[in-house]
Amino acid sequence: MENCSVVDVSITGLQKQFDIRSGTFEVSAAWITDKRLIGEHVRLAGKPSGPALDLCCGTGVVGRALAAYGWQVRGLDISAAMTSISSRYFPVVQGNAGRLPFAGDSFRLSVCRQTFQFLDARKVLAEISRVLVPGGIFILSLTVPFSEQDREWLRKIHTFKQDLLLKFYTQEDLAGELSRAGYRILETVNLRVRESVTGWMRNAPELRRGRGTAVVSLVKNAPIRYKRLHRVKEKNGDVSEDWNWVIFKAAAPLKKIL
């Protein structure tokens, strides 16, 4: 997962986890390089209009797509190993999403993909608002439950798999965080992305021994309502399912004129 944290006790753990994952990160899950998913981020960003921040950029997959489209991309990530990879494509600094090392009104766009579950939402949204120009665009995306029918089982899977998870979000939770921070949601998109759960766990070397197998088992033996929503299948030992992605395009709060 693309990675940053503002909770000091979690920073070292996240740095270690994603330093370990950096070498296999881009092949560890389909969503990371999924063309439809990346394309929606680029589309929602709109016509390039200057500087853009790829927040918690990982290996820079989204940032590369934005740069190719014409945005002037900079990146930030908590992991030195991830930063060393993404900095091959655009300028990147190692840092904390809760204390962004950028001046106010530095960017017209910021993107944060599959990271918000590790972040202190209030602090990070305030920082993003600070570094964006008034009314600048923030694109936030995350995997979420399809409905109440799969919510609790998906929560069980995510909290079991990821010790560093700060909060498990639903789509409604995320919309609420944005609204409370003063952001105005302009567009919301949902996409299904097919994932091999077996492959996802095979490419998660940071997990304790046996935990990956247990995660696969949780999906394979999920309640029928979960399996129907996620279209869980097993073929030749490979367990796969659909993940529900939500992507928000939001306008940052308009700053007061002093």
N, C-alpha and C positions, 0 to 999 in steps of 0.2 A: 504494500500500500504506500502511496506517496505520503511523505512523512515529515512531521514537525510536532513540537509540543510546547505549551507554555506552562506546564506544570513541572516545576523544577525537579521534583522527585522522580519524574518519568523521563526526563531528558536523557540521562545516561543510558537507561534501558532502551530507549528508542534509537539512540545513536548506535548502540551495539547491535540491535536487531537489524537495522537497515544497512549498516556496514557489512554485516554478514550476508545479507540478501542481495547486495548490489551487483554481484557478478552474474546472477541468474534472474535478476528482477524482471527483465523484459520478456522472458519466456515462462514466467511462473504462473501467469493467468492470462486468459484471452482478453480481458477488458483493457489491459495495459496498452495494447497496440490495436485494439478494435477500431477499424476505419470509420464505421458508422458513429461510434461513440465520440471519437476524436473530431469527426466532421461536424457533429452537433455543437461541440464546444466552439469550434471555429465559426460556425454560422451564427451562433448566439453572440459571439464577440462583435460581429458587425464589421463594417468597413474600417480598415486600419486607420488609426488617427493618432499614432504616436507611441509613447512608452507603455509597456504592459509588464505586469509582474506575474510570473508563474510561481505561486506560493506553495512551499513544500513540494518542490518540483521533481524530486526523485531523479531519474536519469534524463529528465527533460523532454519526455515524449510530447506532451501538450505544447510546451514552449517551442519546440521545433516546428510543429504545425502552424502555430501562430506566426512565428518568424518567417516561414515560407510564404505565408499569406501577406506579409508586409508589416507586421507589428514589430516594434523595437523592444525586444524581449530582454528582461533581466529575471534572474531566478534567485530563490532562497531555499535552502534545505538544512535540516539539523544534522544530517549525516555527511561526514567528510568524504566517505567513499562514493556516495551518490553525487555529491558536489563535484568530485573530480571527473565524473563521467559527463554530467550535464554541462559543465563549463567548457567542454569541447565544442559546444554548439552555440552558446550565448553566455554573456557574463553572469556568473553565479557567485553568491556569497554564502558561507556557512553561517547560520544564525537561527534565532528563535522567533517564531511567528507572533509571540506576545510582546516582543520588543523589536520591531522591525528597524533595521539600520538604514532607513531612508528618510529623507526630508518630507515634510507635508506637501501634498499636492504634486507628488512626483510622477503619478501614473494616471492614465485614462482608463485602464483595464486591469483587473486582477482576476486570476483563475485559481481555484483550489479544488483539486479532484481527489476523492477517496482518502481524505485525511482528517476531516472535521471531527471524527470520533475520538481523536487523540488530543483535541484542543480545548482550551478554556474559551468557549464561544464568546462570552462577553468581552474578554480582553482582545481576542483576535479580531472580532468584528469592529471594535473601536479602532484598532490599529490599521485595519484595511481602510476604514473610512478616513482616517487621518492622512494616509499616503495617497489616496485617490483624490483627483480633482472633484469639486462639488458636482454631484450627480453622475460621477464616473461609474462604470459598469463593473459589477462583481458577479462572476459565474461560479456557483457552488454546486458540486455534484457528489453524490454518495450512493452506495447501494442501500436499499431500504426494503422493508416488508412490502408485499403486494397488498395486504389487507390485514384486518384483525385476525383472520383465520390462520395466518402463518407467523404472526408477529412474535408470539412467545417462544415458539420453537426456534425461529431464526435468532432471537435474542440468546437462547440457550447455546446455540452453535457458536455464535460470535463471542460470547463471554467465556466459553470454554476454550476456544481456540486462541484468543488474544488476551493475555494477562494485562496488557498495557491499555486496553480499551478504557477510555474515560467516561463515555456515555454511548449507549445504544440509541440510535435515532430512527424515528419514523419520518415519513414525508411531512406530516403535520408538525412534528417537533421542529424540523428544520425551518419550515415556513414561519413558525412562531418565533424562533431565534432571530431571523432576519427582520421581522416586523418589529419586535421589541427593541432592536438596535437602530431602528429608524430607516431601514432599507425598504425600498418600494419594489415589490416583485413585478417584473414586466412580462415574463413568460416562464412557463414551467413545461418541461418535456420529460416523458417517461420512455425508457427503452429497455427491451429485454436483450441481455447478452448471455449466450450459452457458455457455460464453464464446465471444465472437467475438474470435479472436486478431487479426484484421485491425483491428477497432475498438479493441482494447486498445492496439495499437501506434500507431494513428492519434492516440490521446489520451495519448501519452507524449512531450510536447514536450521533456523533458530528455534524450532519447536523441540520441547523435551521428548525424549524417546517414547514412542507409542502414542503420542497425542495426535499425530496426523491420521493414524489408523482409526482412532476413536472419532475424529471429526467426520471422516468418510462414513463410518458406521452410523453416526447421528443423522446424516442426510439419507443414507440408504434405508434406515429403519424409522424414518420420520412418520408422523401421523398422516393418514391418507389425504386429509385436506391440504397439508403442506405439500405432499408429493404431487397432487394435482395442480396446484398453483405454480409450482416450480418445474413441473414436467420432468420429474426425476426419472432417470433411466440408468440401467446397468447393462453394459455390453462388453463382453470379453474382459471382465474384471474392472472396467472403467466406469465409475459412477459420475454422471453428469447431471446438471440442472440449469435452469434459467435463473439469472439474477435480475432483480428489478432496479434499474438506475433512475434516479431523479436528478434533473439538471435545472437549476434555477438561474435565471438572468434577472439581476436586481440592480436598481440604481441606488448608489450610496446616498446617505443623507446630505441635504444641502447645508453647507456650513453657514453660520451666522456671520454677517458682515459686521466687523468690529469698528 
